[in-house]
Amino acid sequence: MALARDIERLVRTFVAQHVDRAYIKHYLMETYQLPEKDAEATLVKLGLPPEGGNRRGPGPKGGDSSTSGRLKKQTFF
């Protein structure tokens, strides 16, 4: 059980560093000799979408919704 927590902590660290999902999966399989399905299950458990799935998150941040998709026009006066 302690190894599972260590692996989850390691995966969270990789995710925080924006490491590619495929690299994380390969790393788990090579370093800890995890079968592919166990490595995949760990990634899904920690909130990473399945491979090939759409990653849907919140939209653009900041600003009000009426101007969220447009650029502000610059004024030089």
C-alpha positions as CSV (number, residue, x, y, z in Angstrom):
1,M,0.0,0.0,0.0
2,A,2.8,2.4,0.7
3,L,4.2,1.9,-2.8
4,A,0.8,2.9,-4.3
5,R,0.8,6.1,-2.3
6,D,4.3,6.9,-3.4
7,I,3.4,6.3,-7.0
8,E,0.3,8.5,-6.8
9,R,2.4,11.3,-5.2
10,L,5.0,10.9,-8.0
11,V,2.3,11.1,-10.7
12,R,0.8,14.2,-9.0
13,T,4.2,15.8,-9.1
14,F,4.6,15.0,-12.8
15,V,1.2,16.5,-13.5
16,A,2.0,19.7,-11.6
17,Q,5.1,20.0,-13.8
18,H,3.0,19.5,-16.9
19,V,4.8,16.3,-18.0
20,D,3.3,14.6,-20.9
21,R,0.8,11.8,-20.1
22,A,2.4,9.3,-22.4
23,Y,5.8,9.9,-20.7
24,I,4.3,9.4,-17.2
25,K,2.6,6.1,-18.3
26,H,5.9,4.9,-19.8
27,Y,7.9,5.9,-16.7
28,L,5.5,3.9,-14.4
29,M,5.7,0.9,-16.6
30,E,9.5,0.9,-16.9
31,T,10.5,2.0,-13.4
32,Y,7.9,0.2,-11.3
33,Q,7.2,-2.7,-13.8
34,L,3.5,-1.9,-13.7
35,P,1.3,-3.6,-16.3
36,E,-0.2,-1.1,-18.9
37,K,-3.7,-1.4,-17.5
38,D,-2.5,-0.6,-13.9
39,A,-0.5,2.4,-15.1
40,E,-3.6,3.6,-17.0
41,A,-5.8,3.0,-14.1
42,T,-3.5,5.1,-11.8
43,L,-3.5,8.0,-14.3
44,V,-7.3,7.9,-14.6
45,K,-7.7,7.7,-10.8
46,L,-5.7,10.9,-10.5
47,G,-7.9,12.8,-12.9
48,L,-6.0,12.5,-16.2
49,P,-8.3,11.7,-19.0
50,P,-8.0,8.4,-20.8
51,E,-5.6,8.3,-23.8
52,G,-7.2,9.8,-26.9
53,G,-9.9,11.4,-24.8
54,N,-10.8,15.1,-24.9
55,R,-9.4,17.1,-22.0
56,R,-12.3,19.5,-21.2
57,G,-11.6,22.1,-18.6
58,P,-12.8,25.5,-17.8
59,G,-12.9,28.2,-20.4
60,P,-10.7,31.3,-20.6
61,K,-10.1,32.9,-17.2
62,G,-10.6,36.5,-16.3
63,G,-12.8,39.2,-17.6
64,D,-16.6,39.2,-17.9
65,S,-18.3,36.7,-20.2
66,S,-19.3,39.3,-22.8
67,T,-15.7,40.1,-23.8
68,S,-14.0,36.8,-22.9
69,G,-13.3,35.8,-26.5
70,R,-12.4,39.2,-27.9
71,L,-9.2,41.2,-27.8
72,K,-9.3,44.7,-26.5
73,K,-8.7,47.4,-29.0
74,Q,-5.6,49.4,-28.2
75,T,-5.9,53.2,-27.9
76,F,-2.8,55.4,-28.1
77,F,-4.4,58.7,-27.0
